[in-house]
């Protein structure tokens, strides 16, 4: 993939560009005119990198893998840490594979629109938009710590703009310019990092180092500027105006343009009124399903609590002086101790309950209504969704727990099967076979 990287330090700044590709691993940013940059777009995808202060990066732990659910959940999960109303913000998300971690980039919707409009004004269509932090140097087990090196021409342009601006006093503008010159950008991961004022840098670095230590630090600062706690790291010199192809493309999955719709553009001219009935019905159906799933989940939790409570009561009745931690496992341990002392197996309900309890917890759609013990057998009254689930329960009880399951009688209705089940231990050979299967 051939990339044209455009860097803007502000909306008014002189643009800088770099050309990257698989055969061009790195390039130096060059200040230029929009006309020149526009002529370089042919055959290349445009990556626009914007100031870090315009974007908030965050990582959340949300178990869902459904992107629509994530887009609904993320704004409310971050609401307390945001300074603006949710409707004014655009959220780009990236779900890490095989992980509950969700990476989020947040930007003011209007601000992002100003950047894209600026490029369209010069006949440039951006394919990716990232904060500058996610385009700077990155490799595994390392950080990059960069102080911005603003070209002289860009600095002059910003000072002229500060003088001509009537929105703020010159003093306020100068303060803002000085602040930006002391900003340090720290990239700590593929999608993570932060901005810091130079005076607070070591405070944040040391705090992050304690929880996420690193081996290497790439920087354009002097090593003497870092705290002693970081001196054990290997420091390598880095040029802030160089951009690396691999480092820049690592963060593209958190593209700020993902899901972005330009307000007031062609996409917003759709007649949504015609779709309102369908959207209303869809919303009602989604709400209904969420309510049903929530109710079912609550019922399953209650059933599990009932099973746990019954098992705990049996354990406490059998061993009054014990403290319950994991009743089934404790029952097995107590029984093993008794067997070792007596040299034989006692006729007790404890081993049967200890063996059957994990299966009842595992098969959450099977409900235990009644439990009795008689003549070495455990009598259960169960509700299952269908006969196949009951057969699967019987098979797993035999193969993994060494139990013999007999269905005494059952009755079937439209949506469930009620069955009276007798649980008894298998013969010693059958028990041994079940232990081997479990191993």
Legacy VTK file of the C-alpha trace (Angstrom):
# vtk DataFile Version 3.0
C-alpha trace
ASCII
DATASET POLYDATA
POINTS 439 float
0.000 0.000 0.000
1.339 3.405 -1.035
0.654 6.183 1.493
0.668 9.955 1.278
0.893 11.133 4.892
-0.238 14.707 5.535
0.588 16.213 8.920
-1.226 19.244 10.295
-0.208 20.884 13.574
-3.392 22.967 13.459
-6.143 23.917 11.002
-4.139 27.022 9.993
-0.716 25.375 9.892
1.345 24.914 6.768
0.848 21.261 5.737
3.712 18.777 5.759
3.845 15.536 3.775
5.750 12.268 3.607
5.582 9.403 1.105
5.605 5.828 2.368
5.250 2.359 0.895
6.517 -1.182 1.246
9.596 -0.167 -0.724
9.979 3.121 1.132
10.186 2.249 4.827
10.525 5.816 6.104
10.460 9.413 4.964
10.981 12.889 6.380
8.086 15.323 6.673
8.463 18.213 4.248
6.492 21.497 4.527
4.833 22.280 1.201
1.874 23.911 -0.532
-1.545 22.310 -0.866
-1.175 22.392 -4.647
2.011 20.319 -4.488
0.514 17.858 -1.994
-2.668 17.469 -4.061
-0.551 16.468 -7.075
0.908 13.532 -5.074
-2.402 11.783 -4.305
-2.586 9.730 -7.511
-2.124 6.009 -6.758
-1.775 6.632 -3.014
-4.065 6.429 0.007
-4.076 9.590 2.072
-3.375 9.382 5.802
-4.051 12.656 7.644
-2.414 13.014 11.057
-3.840 15.746 13.288
-2.843 17.242 16.679
-3.038 14.901 19.660
-4.956 17.481 21.685
-7.930 17.067 19.326
-8.286 13.351 20.099
-8.838 11.385 23.308
-7.569 7.792 23.361
-8.911 5.193 25.765
-9.035 1.426 26.302
-12.164 -0.206 27.738
-13.000 -3.738 28.835
-16.358 -4.615 27.279
-17.113 -8.342 26.816
-19.374 -7.904 23.773
-18.005 -8.645 20.287
-20.983 -7.107 18.484
-19.877 -3.810 16.935
-23.327 -2.202 17.167
-23.541 -3.048 20.857
-20.042 -1.643 21.381
-20.940 1.617 19.627
-23.930 1.976 21.957
-22.002 1.052 25.100
-18.729 2.974 24.590
-20.093 6.567 24.815
-21.873 5.864 28.105
-18.844 4.031 29.508
-16.723 7.156 28.860
-19.374 9.774 29.634
-17.948 10.747 33.035
-14.495 11.421 31.558
-15.717 13.553 28.639
-15.982 17.333 28.798
-18.512 17.615 25.949
-22.019 16.327 25.295
-22.095 12.888 23.669
-24.067 14.125 20.647
-21.184 16.476 19.782
-18.603 13.689 19.665
-17.573 11.003 17.190
-16.360 7.641 18.516
-14.068 5.335 16.522
-13.584 1.865 18.019
-11.374 -1.142 17.407
-11.966 -4.486 19.151
-8.761 -6.407 19.831
-8.919 -10.032 18.634
-9.151 -12.726 21.338
-9.509 -10.054 24.019
-12.155 -8.077 25.903
-10.124 -4.896 25.255
-11.733 -2.253 23.056
-9.637 0.690 21.839
-11.477 3.983 21.456
-10.621 7.301 19.827
-12.913 10.283 20.517
-13.011 13.589 18.638
-15.396 16.496 18.389
-17.574 15.812 15.351
-17.367 19.370 14.063
-13.585 19.444 14.541
-13.114 16.322 12.433
-15.424 17.860 9.828
-13.211 20.953 9.646
-10.157 18.819 8.833
-11.921 16.749 6.166
-13.469 19.896 4.663
-10.022 21.524 4.499
-8.678 18.589 2.466
-11.739 18.475 0.198
-11.221 22.188 -0.452
-7.885 21.233 -1.993
-9.344 18.231 -3.873
-7.853 15.687 -1.461
-9.901 12.809 -0.044
-8.484 11.329 3.173
-8.697 7.554 3.615
-7.434 7.529 7.207
-7.294 10.112 9.989
-5.164 9.478 13.094
-3.776 11.576 15.936
-0.059 12.252 15.407
0.698 10.053 18.409
-0.472 6.899 16.570
1.776 7.652 13.605
5.001 8.116 15.553
7.588 5.383 16.112
6.390 2.127 17.726
7.696 -1.369 18.185
6.932 -4.048 20.746
8.323 -3.592 24.277
9.283 0.009 23.605
8.010 3.564 23.993
8.584 6.584 21.826
8.799 9.949 23.591
8.874 12.918 21.234
9.018 16.651 21.651
7.393 18.420 18.738
9.842 20.016 16.318
7.852 22.728 14.589
9.296 24.045 11.302
10.223 27.733 11.421
7.793 28.538 8.618
4.950 26.879 10.514
5.820 28.678 13.731
5.823 32.022 11.917
2.458 31.270 10.366
0.978 30.488 13.767
2.327 33.687 15.302
0.848 35.751 12.449
-2.491 34.000 12.941
-2.318 34.708 16.688
-1.749 38.415 16.037
-4.584 38.653 13.482
-7.111 36.627 15.477
-9.835 38.613 17.211
-11.236 35.642 19.159
-8.568 35.694 21.828
-6.121 38.211 23.150
-2.566 38.071 21.876
-1.406 37.133 25.382
-3.745 34.118 25.431
-2.539 33.074 21.999
1.118 33.307 22.970
0.444 31.230 26.080
-1.254 28.603 23.915
1.666 28.573 21.474
4.215 28.185 24.267
2.171 25.359 25.748
2.101 23.478 22.454
5.861 23.884 22.092
6.302 22.138 25.460
3.933 19.266 24.648
5.532 15.818 24.709
3.892 12.957 22.842
4.312 9.453 24.317
3.309 6.318 22.410
3.231 3.271 24.709
1.365 0.756 22.554
-0.186 0.133 19.150
-3.282 2.155 20.089
-2.225 3.776 23.351
-0.287 6.765 24.589
-0.715 10.242 25.989
0.296 13.891 25.713
2.076 15.658 28.567
3.554 19.027 29.351
7.326 18.762 29.590
7.328 19.672 33.304
4.974 16.774 34.146
6.463 14.206 31.779
8.551 12.228 34.283
5.667 12.042 36.734
3.454 10.333 34.145
6.247 8.182 32.714
7.299 6.772 36.092
3.688 6.064 37.039
3.120 4.204 33.768
6.466 2.421 34.043
5.494 0.919 37.408
2.503 -0.879 35.908
3.729 -1.361 32.324
7.557 -1.473 32.296
9.406 -1.145 29.014
12.870 -2.122 27.799
13.572 0.601 25.221
12.755 4.300 24.893
13.083 6.044 21.523
13.276 9.817 21.961
14.598 13.122 20.679
15.146 14.338 24.250
18.410 14.068 26.141
18.690 11.053 28.448
19.490 13.400 31.325
15.965 14.824 31.073
14.456 11.515 32.230
13.895 10.448 35.831
16.345 8.058 37.529
13.650 5.350 37.673
13.874 5.089 33.874
17.668 4.993 33.608
17.635 1.166 33.437
15.949 1.415 30.010
17.962 1.486 26.798
17.641 4.916 25.173
17.796 5.327 21.405
17.849 8.580 19.494
14.850 9.357 17.305
14.170 12.084 14.743
10.720 13.592 15.346
10.340 14.571 11.689
10.841 11.027 10.413
7.858 8.735 9.936
8.128 4.962 9.651
5.823 2.910 7.403
5.358 0.001 9.833
4.773 2.256 12.838
2.217 4.380 10.975
0.250 1.448 9.552
0.061 -0.366 12.922
-2.517 2.144 14.180
-4.711 2.371 11.064
-7.329 0.039 12.554
-8.355 2.922 14.863
-9.186 5.142 11.902
-11.160 8.205 13.025
-13.140 8.119 9.776
-14.652 4.742 10.676
-18.419 5.260 10.996
-18.046 8.999 10.465
-20.844 10.800 8.611
-20.282 14.391 7.590
-23.102 16.501 9.000
-24.660 18.736 6.378
-23.093 16.689 3.559
-24.727 14.529 0.918
-25.112 11.610 3.308
-27.242 13.690 5.655
-29.743 14.553 2.899
-31.404 11.130 3.141
-35.106 11.294 3.970
-35.068 9.533 7.311
-38.792 10.199 7.883
-39.710 7.359 5.531
-37.634 4.972 7.630
-38.977 6.040 11.008
-41.714 3.312 11.249
-39.175 0.572 10.449
-36.653 2.074 12.873
-39.344 2.311 15.569
-40.369 -1.330 15.092
-36.727 -2.411 15.062
-36.090 -0.475 18.251
-39.107 -2.031 19.965
-38.029 -5.533 18.899
-34.482 -4.930 20.116
-35.788 -3.606 23.441
-38.099 -6.612 23.812
-35.308 -9.101 23.120
-32.987 -7.344 25.546
-35.702 -7.495 28.227
-36.330 -11.217 27.557
-32.626 -12.045 27.640
-32.216 -10.049 30.841
-35.128 -11.903 32.450
-33.750 -15.286 31.388
-30.315 -14.376 32.658
-31.805 -13.307 36.000
-33.756 -16.582 36.255
-30.611 -18.605 35.566
-28.753 -16.668 38.249
-31.558 -17.358 40.738
-31.550 -21.071 39.876
-27.809 -21.241 40.329
-28.106 -19.493 43.689
-30.730 -22.048 44.754
-28.479 -24.943 43.757
-25.495 -23.389 45.525
-27.597 -22.771 48.619
-28.855 -26.374 48.704
-25.332 -27.745 48.324
-23.975 -25.391 50.996
-26.750 -26.388 53.421
-26.019 -30.093 52.948
-22.308 -29.452 53.505
-22.900 -27.416 56.678
-25.299 -30.012 58.047
-22.686 -32.712 57.466
-19.729 -30.646 58.708
-21.123 -27.931 61.052
-17.731 -26.580 62.100
-16.478 -25.987 58.555
-16.429 -22.733 56.582
-17.903 -22.872 53.071
-15.519 -21.884 50.271
-16.238 -24.374 47.465
-18.793 -26.832 48.835
-18.552 -29.572 46.132
-14.761 -29.638 46.249
-14.775 -29.484 50.057
-17.179 -32.447 50.148
-14.829 -34.489 48.009
-11.872 -33.585 50.209
-13.758 -34.437 53.418
-14.951 -37.725 51.954
-11.426 -38.632 50.822
-10.180 -37.951 54.343
-12.900 -40.130 55.843
-12.144 -42.929 53.387
-8.467 -42.756 54.245
-9.276 -42.998 57.942
-11.835 -45.821 57.689
-10.488 -47.643 54.663
-13.900 -47.811 52.971
-16.556 -45.648 51.330
-19.306 -44.437 53.612
-22.937 -44.627 52.499
-23.503 -40.904 52.169
-25.273 -38.411 49.918
-22.196 -36.164 49.941
-20.205 -37.811 47.107
-23.247 -37.900 44.828
-24.042 -34.226 45.413
-20.389 -33.302 45.005
-20.315 -35.084 41.613
-23.657 -33.867 40.266
-23.397 -30.212 41.402
-20.832 -29.108 38.758
-22.981 -30.664 36.001
-26.097 -28.799 37.158
-24.131 -25.548 37.168
-22.733 -26.250 33.705
-26.117 -27.080 32.143
-27.731 -23.734 32.962
-30.868 -24.486 30.947
-31.685 -27.481 33.192
-33.656 -26.493 36.311
-33.578 -28.470 39.565
-37.026 -28.425 41.221
-36.596 -31.091 43.908
-33.789 -33.183 45.453
-34.122 -36.271 47.670
-31.807 -39.068 48.864
-32.932 -42.646 49.473
-31.141 -46.010 49.691
-27.889 -44.779 48.190
-29.636 -43.019 45.282
-30.237 -39.361 44.597
-33.724 -38.514 43.310
-33.924 -35.334 41.206
-36.894 -33.592 39.651
-35.609 -31.695 36.606
-36.986 -29.354 33.944
-35.130 -29.444 30.587
-35.845 -27.640 27.292
-36.147 -30.952 25.405
-35.267 -34.654 25.497
-31.974 -34.146 23.659
-30.693 -31.874 26.468
-31.712 -34.514 29.024
-29.859 -37.201 27.048
-26.782 -34.975 26.821
-26.906 -34.480 30.598
-27.137 -38.265 31.136
-24.213 -38.934 28.803
-21.937 -36.316 30.409
-22.854 -37.540 33.916
-21.735 -41.032 32.955
-18.586 -40.134 31.008
-17.189 -37.280 33.097
-18.546 -37.887 36.612
-18.933 -41.673 36.740
-22.656 -41.516 37.533
-25.525 -43.714 36.410
-28.579 -41.662 35.389
-31.981 -43.314 34.958
-35.135 -41.509 33.911
-37.923 -42.835 36.122
-40.691 -40.997 34.303
-41.118 -37.846 32.234
-43.775 -35.627 30.716
-43.318 -33.430 27.637
-45.020 -30.118 26.889
-44.534 -27.592 24.081
-41.420 -25.959 25.530
-40.083 -28.210 28.302
-39.639 -31.728 29.605
-40.309 -32.581 33.266
-38.425 -35.690 34.369
-37.865 -37.626 37.584
-34.263 -38.800 37.477
-32.423 -41.316 39.670
-28.674 -40.731 40.174
-26.452 -43.526 41.476
-22.730 -44.275 41.256
-21.444 -46.557 38.502
-19.623 -49.772 39.263
-15.945 -49.435 40.160
-14.991 -50.269 36.531
-17.405 -47.654 35.200
-16.097 -45.088 37.685
-12.509 -45.802 36.660
-13.438 -45.428 32.982
-15.096 -42.045 33.719
-11.986 -40.859 35.548
-9.840 -41.842 32.564
-12.186 -39.996 30.157
-12.046 -36.865 32.340
-8.247 -37.029 32.479
LINES 1 440
439 0 1 2 3 4 5 6 7 8 9 10 11 12 13 14 15 16 17 18 19 20 21 22 23 24 25 26 27 28 29 30 31 32 33 34 35 36 37 38 39 40 41 42 43 44 45 46 47 48 49 50 51 52 53 54 55 56 57 58 59 60 61 62 63 64 65 66 67 68 69 70 71 72 73 74 75 76 77 78 79 80 81 82 83 84 85 86 87 88 89 90 91 92 93 94 95 96 97 98 99 100 101 102 103 104 105 106 107 108 109 110 111 112 113 114 115 116 117 118 119 120 121 122 123 124 125 126 127 128 129 130 131 132 133 134 135 136 137 138 139 140 141 142 143 144 145 146 147 148 149 150 151 152 153 154 155 156 157 158 159 160 161 162 163 164 165 166 167 168 169 170 171 172 173 174 175 176 177 178 179 180 181 182 183 184 185 186 187 188 189 190 191 192 193 194 195 196 197 198 199 200 201 202 203 204 205 206 207 208 209 210 211 212 213 214 215 216 217 218 219 220 221 222 223 224 225 226 227 228 229 230 231 232 233 234 235 236 237 238 239 240 241 242 243 244 245 246 247 248 249 250 251 252 253 254 255 256 257 258 259 260 261 262 263 264 265 266 267 268 269 270 271 272 273 274 275 276 277 278 279 280 281 282 283 284 285 286 287 288 289 290 291 292 293 294 295 296 297 298 299 300 301 302 303 304 305 306 307 308 309 310 311 312 313 314 315 316 317 318 319 320 321 322 323 324 325 326 327 328 329 330 331 332 333 334 335 336 337 338 339 340 341 342 343 344 345 346 347 348 349 350 351 352 353 354 355 356 357 358 359 360 361 362 363 364 365 366 367 368 369 370 371 372 373 374 375 376 377 378 379 380 381 382 383 384 385 386 387 388 389 390 391 392 393 394 395 396 397 398 399 400 401 402 403 404 405 406 407 408 409 410 411 412 413 414 415 416 417 418 419 420 421 422 423 424 425 426 427 428 429 430 431 432 433 434 435 436 437 438
